[in-house]
Amino acid sequence: MQRAKEQQLLYKRFSDLCRMAYQRGIPMYSDFADLQEQSLARQAVKEQYPDLPEVRLPMASYGGYEEAERRLLCFLPDTDYLQPDIDDYPLCCIRIAPINKKFGEMLSHRDYLGTIMGLGLERDQVGDILVRQEGAEGNACTVGYVFCKQKIAELLTEITRIRHTTVEAQNIKPEQLHWEQQYKNISGSVSSLRLDAILSVAIRTSRTQGLQLIRDGNVYINGISCTENAKTLQNGDIFSVRGHGKYRFQYLGGTSKKGRYPITVQQYI
């Protein structure tokens, strides 16, 4: 019940931003939105532009890097308005690294998020949090990159400790990150290139369980909610499953002697 009420309020907020963009003739930006919220925003914009196909809706998004999941949404004044430059988004990237690599802990996404939420911030002020090992072997350390709204960047640069590790937080330009996504390859074969069949390979679940995830609105293809189990995936499509992760679909071409399609699903790690 509470979740439904929150969604109604958020839907109204997105509708208001879309309306204000049109009335004022300038782009209007939201806070960070997850995949479900992005889908809700598209519905709000679609309501005001019912005759437009989804690909032409006056809306854009950016999360600090190409494959960001949590993104700031930009509502445009009309369909002819130029897409915003990435520098126009009110977004910053905070690099958080141990001051002394030798004594730095192996920190996780949860460690960074816990410290940030401990500052009393709302989750919609913070985007993706990327964590990786940096440095030569034997001298590597965990470094976190936090995307956030510009208005809280100064607060995040005051972070000096995560768990037991003393850290330094610096505001950098997102393009300085040079993030290379890592994947785990999952191979298999399917009887068709339908979403429900591919889902069974990606998350190792039964067809029935996969169907339930789709019907419950827990599956997104290229950032758009999909409740059609018979949807055919295209080579390179990116799909996310709430509670399971994010994946890139690859069809290897051809069929086996039994008429099955060989596929690879790249799981984001």
Phi and psi in degrees as a GROMACS rama.xvg file:
@    title "Ramachandran Plot"
@    xaxis  label "Phi"
@    yaxis  label "Psi"
@TYPE xy
-62.5724  -41.3131  GLN-2
-62.4796  -41.1505  ARG-3
-63.3791  -39.9391  ALA-4
-65.6838  -41.3843  LYS-5
-62.1834  -40.028  GLU-6
-66.0741  -37.4046  GLN-7
-63.147  -43.5965  GLN-8
-65.293  -40.4253  LEU-9
-67.8862  -39.7072  LEU-10
-60.0436  -43.0801  TYR-11
-63.8758  -39.3954  LYS-12
-62.1855  -45.3783  ARG-13
-63.6012  -40.7221  PHE-14
-61.8828  -41.749  SER-15
-63.7707  -42.2387  ASP-16
-63.8522  -41.3763  LEU-17
-62.6148  -43.3811  CYS-18
-66.726  -42.5767  ARG-19
-65.1801  -37.3466  MET-20
-59.9442  -43.3441  ALA-21
-67.5282  -44.8375  TYR-22
-69.6735  -37.9508  GLN-23
-90.6829  -16.1425  ARG-24
73.4205  23.1193  GLY-25
-134.984  154.398  ILE-26
-65.6566  145.471  PRO-27
-122.3  135.095  MET-28
-110.248  142.945  TYR-29
-94.5225  179.484  SER-30
-78.7937  -177.965  ASP-31
-66.6136  137.706  PHE-32
-125.567  138.339  ALA-33
-82.9363  -177.585  ASP-34
-60.4493  -42.0212  LEU-35
-64.7964  -39.8162  GLN-36
-70.2753  -34.5466  GLU-37
-63.4928  -39.1795  GLN-38
-65.3356  -38.4992  SER-39
-64.3353  -39.3258  LEU-40
-63.2745  -41.502  ALA-41
-61.9876  -38.1816  ARG-42
-63.1904  -40.3537  GLN-43
-65.3042  -41.6037  ALA-44
-69.9778  -40.0728  VAL-45
-60.4427  -35.1614  LYS-46
-62.478  -34.4288  GLU-47
-88.3989  -16.0868  GLN-48
-129.76  63.937  TYR-49
-63.9011  -22.6552  PRO-50
-91.2468  -2.78432  ASP-51
-93.7793  140.813  LEU-52
-68.2232  156.468  PRO-53
-56.85  -36.4717  GLU-54
-68.5776  -15.2582  VAL-55
-105.767  3.92078  ARG-56
-61.2551  139.314  LEU-57
-75.734  74.3518  PRO-58
-154.407  138.836  MET-59
-136.279  172.178  ALA-60
-155.452  157.806  SER-61
-159.276  139.604  TYR-62
-124.246  10.9413  GLY-63
107.935  -22.6296  GLY-64
-155.411  163.909  TYR-65
-55.1447  -44.1689  GLU-66
-102.68  24.7859  GLU-67
-59.5187  141.583  ALA-68
-91.7324  -48.7293  GLU-69
-85.7604  126.137  ARG-70
-137.474  150.969  ARG-71
-80.5706  136.893  LEU-72
-101.546  139.201  LEU-73
-117.358  117.472  CYS-74
-94.8493  121.365  PHE-75
-93.9451  152.712  LEU-76
-61.1583  -35.5063  PRO-77
-162.97  177.536  ASP-78
-71.3228  -18.6538  THR-79
-92.9154  -3.42177  ASP-80
-72.1902  138.538  TYR-81
-63.9679  142.351  LEU-82
-61.9013  140.214  GLN-83
-67.6005  147.722  PRO-84
-73.6677  152.066  ASP-85
-61.0483  -26.8073  ILE-86
-72.351  -14.1222  ASP-87
-78.5677  -21.7782  ASP-88
-71.8397  137.648  TYR-89
-76.8559  65.6447  PRO-90
-129.907  143.134  LEU-91
-131.86  160.896  CYS-92
-121.86  125.92  CYS-93
-109.194  120.491  ILE-94
-93.802  124.491  ARG-95
-119.245  114.556  ILE-96
-133.083  150.298  ALA-97
-66.3503  142.597  PRO-98
-71.3153  -39.112  ILE-99
-115.246  104.105  ASN-100
-57.8387  -35.0856  LYS-101
-61.1009  -34.2354  LYS-102
-107.096  11.9937  PHE-103
-76.4901  139.596  GLY-104
-83.9555  166.043  GLU-105
-83.1536  94.4069  MET-106
-88.7883  150.855  LEU-107
-113.298  172.136  SER-108
-54.2957  -42.5188  HIS-109
-62.5542  -37.1945  ARG-110
-61.9873  -46.8583  ASP-111
-64.6486  -46.6537  TYR-112
-62.7607  -42.0127  LEU-113
-60.7306  -42.2786  GLY-114
-64.483  -42.6639  THR-115
-67.1975  -44.8177  ILE-116
-66.6004  -25.4324  MET-117
-66.9329  -12.6544  GLY-118
-82.8337  -2.46026  LEU-119
87.4532  19.4329  GLY-120
-86.5868  155.966  LEU-121
-85.192  150.327  GLU-122
-63.1316  -27.6397  ARG-123
-75.9195  -1.3831  ASP-124
-90.0399  -7.98298  GLN-125
-125.795  134.511  VAL-126
-92.9717  -142.732  GLY-127
-65.8201  149.961  ASP-128
-119.584  115.441  ILE-129
-103.854  135.386  LEU-130
-128.252  132.203  VAL-131
-152.093  163.412  ARG-132
-88.6863  132.274  GLN-133
-127.255  148.288  GLU-134
108.394  166.307  GLY-135
-70.0835  156.32  ALA-136
-57.1102  132.282  GLU-137
91.3869  -13.327  GLY-138
-136.928  26.12  ASN-139
-84.5139  158.55  ALA-140
-147.321  160.123  CYS-141
-83.1749  128.065  THR-142
-124.363  135.365  VAL-143
-111.561  143.863  GLY-144
-121.764  120.256  TYR-145
-115.413  121.793  VAL-146
-91.227  134.437  PHE-147
-148.684  168.312  CYS-148
-68.5117  146.421  LYS-149
-56.3861  -35.4092  GLN-150
-69.2761  -14.6695  LYS-151
-112.155  4.76524  ILE-152
-58.8403  -43.2776  ALA-153
-62.4999  -37.7761  GLU-154
-63.1616  -42.2041  LEU-155
-69.6008  -30.1686  LEU-156
-71.0782  -8.95009  THR-157
-88.4361  -2.7435  GLU-158
-66.0538  127.802  ILE-159
-121.835  -9.57362  THR-160
-149.362  135.811  ARG-161
-127.187  120.719  ILE-162
53.0259  -117.448  ARG-163
-105.05  9.08737  HIS-164
-99.8008  127.21  THR-165
-79.0967  126.822  THR-166
-127.238  165.336  VAL-167
-122.62  130.576  GLU-168
-110.48  128.588  ALA-169
-127.966  142.061  GLN-170
-85.0319  115.733  ASN-171
-120.503  165.619  ILE-172
-77.8694  136.973  LYS-173
-51.3792  -35.7122  PRO-174
-69.3589  -11.09  GLU-175
-78.5498  -11.098  GLN-176
-69.079  -46.0601  LEU-177
54.1605  55.0374  HIS-178
-78.9372  128.95  TRP-179
-113.89  112.601  GLU-180
-67.1584  136.072  GLN-181
-101.034  146.672  GLN-182
-131.453  155.935  TYR-183
-115.142  122.235  LYS-184
-82.5298  130.758  ASN-185
-120.049  116.817  ILE-186
-106.05  152.951  SER-187
-176.778  -172.488  GLY-188
-137.109  148.264  SER-189
-132.647  158.144  VAL-190
-78.1387  -20.303  SER-191
-155.706  168.655  SER-192
-94.8428  28.2571  LEU-193
-73.8099  153.703  ARG-194
-57.3394  -45.3812  LEU-195
-64.0156  -34.6567  ASP-196
-69.8989  -43.5881  ALA-197
-67.3741  -34.9454  ILE-198
-61.4517  -37.8166  LEU-199
-64.4796  -29.3186  SER-200
-78.8002  -43.4766  VAL-201
-64.8418  -46.5366  ALA-202
-111.219  10.8465  ILE-203
51.428  54.6792  ARG-204
-127.231  168.134  THR-205
-75.6882  160.193  SER-206
-59.8772  -38.9635  ARG-207
-63.6929  -45.5639  THR-208
-65.4761  -38.6067  GLN-209
-63.2324  -42.3408  GLY-210
-60.2419  -39.3235  LEU-211
-65.8702  -39.9417  GLN-212
-61.8481  -40.8955  LEU-213
-66.9551  -47.3244  ILE-214
-64.5132  -31.0667  ARG-215
-80.6146  1.45579  ASP-216
77.2496  27.0868  GLY-217
-96.9546  4.64732  ASN-218
-119.414  134.674  VAL-219
-126.901  134.828  TYR-220
-113.084  119.911  ILE-221
51.891  39.6725  ASN-222
82.9383  0.67934  GLY-223
-113.612  130.844  ILE-224
-59.0019  136.449  SER-225
-130.748  121.387  CYS-226
-113.429  15.9912  THR-227
-102.471  104.974  GLU-228
-67.3385  -24.5647  ASN-229
-88.0129  5.53509  ALA-230
-57.8936  130.628  LYS-231
-88.9717  126.436  THR-232
-84.5375  145.554  LEU-233
-102.439  154.354  GLN-234
-56.2352  126.724  ASN-235
94.7928  -7.89645  GLY-236
-59.5088  141.973  ASP-237
-108.747  127.312  ILE-238
-130.284  147.598  PHE-239
-122.862  144.793  SER-240
-126.236  117.263  VAL-241
-56.423  127.754  ARG-242
87.2338  -5.89254  GLY-243
-124.342  -30.3511  HIS-244
128.739  -166.673  GLY-245
-123.909  143.23  LYS-246
-142.467  154.053  TYR-247
-117.594  129.538  ARG-248
-92.0043  135.833  PHE-249
-134.582  122.433  GLN-250
-95.6887  124.021  TYR-251
-82.1094  -8.53447  LEU-252
92.473  150.375  GLY-253
75.0708  -176.68  GLY-254
-139.362  159.928  THR-255
-80.3747  176.656  SER-256
-61.338  -25.2478  LYS-257
-92.3117  7.63663  LYS-258
80.2505  18.9253  GLY-259
-96.6188  155.067  ARG-260
-98.284  120.823  TYR-261
-77.156  129.847  PRO-262
-134.244  160.665  ILE-263
-128.589  132.891  THR-264
-112.773  121.799  VAL-265
-93.6663  113.875  GLN-266
-87.7857  128.644  GLN-267
-69.5987  131.973  TYR-268
